[in-house]
Amino acid sequence: MQEGNPISWQRTLWTMAAVQAIMMMAFSSMGPFLALFIGQLGVKSEHAVEVWAGVVASANFLMSAIMSPIWGGVADKRGKKMMVMRTTLAIAIATCLMGFSHNVYELLVIRMLQGAFSGFSASANALVASVIPEERLGYALGWLSTFAMVGSLLGPLLGGVLVDTFHHNYRIVFFLTALFASTAFILTWLLVREPSGKTDANASRKRLSLIGQFKLLGEMKSIQVMFFVLFVAQFSVMSVQPVLPLYIRELAGKSAQLVGILGTLSGVCFAVTGLADLIFSPFLGKRSDRIGYKRVLSISLFGAALCYLPQALAPNIWVFMLGRFGLGIFVGGILPTANALVGRLTPREQRGRIYGFTSSSTFLGSFAGPLVGGAISAAFGIRTMLAAVIGLYLINLLWVRLRVQEWSDEQSAKGV
């Protein structure tokens, strides 16, 4: 199917890329006003609002990390398209319910349910990997990663504009965000066609308990080593988010011109990273299919470490911004290359559950990064936290060079 019907896999790829952007936009759109909405729900103390905002935001990622392996296994049994539709619909319903929250406890429970029923990234990766020609896997996942980054960058901007448009009526923004997620559900339903080969169908009927899935994973040594790569990559990217505006304020110093546009500067610092990712992620993913996943992964990790150096030592905001752009160039090659290598090392009929496990690694990075990054910055300073991230990338690079195996036809056939 993959070689004989190129229109089918291309339509699936670009549809899922659009859905990926929409879903990440929906996820990130509430970032600019979540703390303010918590204040409207009756939390009065500013410190309490900050604590609740961190808890509410992190709970979603934690539940996603716990449930992703389970949903990945279900995807292999019931169909990957069905899982994508399930998660888009669940997120739409949960986001709508947030708009009806009466207190912060209800909001927290709904966010936890949203995380528990999500697992979108794992389902999307598995669906695309089931239809893409093997030699184009890195290319395809590179585009998925790029559209996810675009959605993550546009989401906060969209959320902020909607909040201002509706005069800080946050509930309406939740309802509109739910509408976006519903659009993703409809696109998947109408445009995506999932292959139904007999071999895969028979394999999918082999029911494995969660313990059985862990045993299966235990036999795939080459996959296990990728968890650390994915966790550290996501942890590093997310760790700077809570303190980025504070660091920019520090770099702006007493310049009245810069202090007056701190919000815009923070947005630009996020945007330049995404812009570089948008430009280079598909290129790096495509190159990984040709010159080797391990080589591109090593180059990307080393480059990302180097780009944190000017950020940690930045004398002014412009040097910091340049470092953020460089980071986007190389970070764009880490996650799609790592996921492509996981896909090549995993039999097609097992990719749903394996991507479920690897997705847990990235969700845990999203959960732990802001918490640990904020704590380190508070205790030792932001520059120390950025220096620690450099160390993590170098450790990750050493791990890749020593433990990660390059893909080969023989390994792919064995799935080890």
DANORPE-V88387 format. One record per helix or strand of 3 or more residues. SS is the DSSP state (H for helix, E for strand). FROM is the first residue (numbers start at 1). LEN is the number of residues. If there is no record, write none. Layout:
# DANORPE-V88387
ss: <SS/SS>
from: <FROM/FROM>
len: <LEN/LEN>
This chain:
# DANORPE-V88387
ss: <H/H/H/H/H/H/H/H/H/H/H/H/H/H/H/H/H/H/H/H>
from: <6/34/46/80/104/120/134/170/198/210/221/244/256/262/293/317/335/348/382/409>
len: <23/7/33/19/13/12/32/22/7/10/19/9/4/30/20/15/10/33/22/6>
